[in-house]
Amino acid sequence: MIIPSFDHSRRRFLTFLAGSPYVAALGGVRAFAQQCEGPVITGFPSGHTTGPCWTLPLGVRVRVVTAPRPSVVIEEAPVE
């Protein structure tokens, strides 16, 4: 029985990771997060969803409030 060397096993594992779509996706998320200027909210009912959702204007200043009750405050008019 031939036992592969640690270096060989490590090389095979790294090759597997390099081709993984999960690793590629993580790199995309990391690149976005490094350039993002403001909070990212998950679980907020907006966008494409099957249930009730909020319509949010793009390109306006908002404030995220976490306490005493989580909310998103739109601080400027979306249209003039």
C-alpha positions as CSV (number, residue, x, y, z in Angstrom):
1,M,0.0,0.0,0.0
2,I,1.4,3.4,-1.0
3,I,0.6,6.3,1.4
4,P,0.7,9.7,-0.4
5,S,3.0,12.2,1.1
6,F,1.7,15.2,3.1
7,D,2.9,17.6,0.3
8,H,1.1,15.6,-2.4
9,S,-2.2,15.6,-0.4
10,R,-1.8,19.3,0.4
11,R,-1.2,20.1,-3.2
12,R,-4.3,18.1,-4.3
13,F,-6.4,19.8,-1.7
14,L,-5.2,23.3,-2.7
15,T,-5.9,22.4,-6.4
16,F,-9.4,21.4,-5.4
17,L,-10.0,24.7,-3.5
18,A,-8.6,26.8,-6.4
19,G,-11.3,25.4,-8.7
20,S,-14.1,25.6,-6.2
21,P,-17.1,27.9,-7.0
22,Y,-17.5,28.6,-3.3
23,V,-14.0,30.0,-3.0
24,A,-14.6,32.1,-6.1
25,A,-17.9,33.4,-4.6
26,L,-16.2,34.2,-1.4
27,G,-13.6,36.3,-3.2
28,G,-16.4,38.2,-4.9
29,V,-18.1,38.9,-1.6
30,R,-14.8,40.0,-0.1
31,A,-14.0,42.4,-3.0
32,F,-17.5,43.9,-2.7
33,A,-17.2,44.3,1.1
34,Q,-13.9,46.0,0.9
35,Q,-15.3,48.7,-1.4
36,C,-18.7,49.0,0.4
37,E,-19.1,52.3,2.2
38,G,-22.1,51.6,4.4
39,P,-23.9,49.0,6.3
40,V,-25.0,45.8,4.6
41,I,-28.4,44.6,5.8
42,T,-29.4,41.0,5.5
43,G,-32.9,39.6,6.0
44,F,-34.6,42.9,5.2
45,P,-37.8,42.3,3.1
46,S,-37.0,44.2,-0.1
47,G,-36.2,43.4,-3.7
48,H,-37.3,40.2,-5.4
49,T,-39.3,38.2,-2.9
50,T,-42.4,36.1,-2.8
51,G,-43.9,37.9,0.3
52,P,-44.6,41.4,1.3
53,C,-41.6,43.7,0.7
54,W,-40.4,47.3,0.9
55,T,-39.5,49.4,-2.2
56,L,-36.3,51.2,-1.5
57,P,-35.0,54.1,-3.6
58,L,-31.4,53.8,-4.8
59,G,-28.8,56.6,-4.4
60,V,-30.3,58.4,-1.4
61,R,-29.0,58.8,2.1
62,V,-30.5,56.4,4.7
63,R,-29.9,55.8,8.3
64,V,-30.0,52.3,9.9
65,V,-31.3,52.3,13.4
66,T,-30.8,49.1,15.5
67,A,-32.3,50.0,18.9
68,P,-34.8,50.2,20.4
69,R,-36.5,48.7,17.3
70,P,-34.6,48.0,14.0
71,S,-35.5,50.3,11.2
72,V,-34.3,52.0,8.0
73,V,-34.9,55.7,7.8
74,I,-34.8,57.4,4.4
75,E,-33.3,60.8,5.1
76,E,-33.8,62.5,1.7
77,A,-36.4,62.6,-1.0
78,P,-35.9,60.0,-3.8
79,V,-37.2,62.4,-6.4
80,E,-37.1,66.2,-6.7
